[in-house]
Amino acid sequence: MLKVTLKKSAIGYDKRQKATVKALGLGKIGSCAVHFESDCIKGMIRKVGHLVEVETLSDPVEVKQ
């Protein structure tokens, strides 16, 4: 599991990078999202790596809705 946190605003960057941040489930600076580790998610993180911070979570996280 990967915890992705938005650390820098996407303002001033390419619209594709803004769309990638939104697709990761991030909105405001400081917002977090938890994703399963997959090739697709890793590619998205690589594209906006300069805007986000990534943590690897060892325990599975339950998402309450």
N, C-alpha and C positions, 0 to 999 in steps of 0.2 A: 504494500500500500504506500502511496506517495501523498504527502501533504504539500500542497502548492499554495504559497502565499504571495499576493501581489505586493511588491515593495516599491515600485516606481510607476508613475502614471503613464498610460499609453498615449497621452496627448502629444502630438507632434510626430508620431510614428506612422508608418504605412497603414492603410486601412485593413490590410490582410493581417497585420500583427494585432490590431485592435479587435478584429473578429476572432482571432485565436485566443486572446485573453478572455473574451466573452464566452467562447466555446468551452474554455476550461472551467467556467462557472465563477469567474472573478469579476467583481464590479468596482468597488472602491478600494483605495489603497488600504492594505491591512486585512482585506478579506481573504478567507482561506477556503480551499476545497480539497476533498480527499478523493483520490482516484486509484483504481487498480493499476498495477504496473503493466502496461502493454506497449507494444511498438508504436501505436498511434499516439498515445499520451506522451511517450518519450519524445516523439518527433515534434509535437506541439510545444513541449517544454523547451526543446532545443531551439525552436524558432523564436521564442520570447524569453530566453534564458537571462537576458540582461534586465528584464523587468520583474522576474519572479525569484523566489527562494524556494528550494525543494528540500523536504525532509523525508527520510525513509522511516516508516512506522513499522515496528516489529510485530505488534499485536493487531489482529483484525479489529476494525472499528465498526461499531454498530451505528447506523445512521437512523436517528429518530425523526419521524415525520409527523 
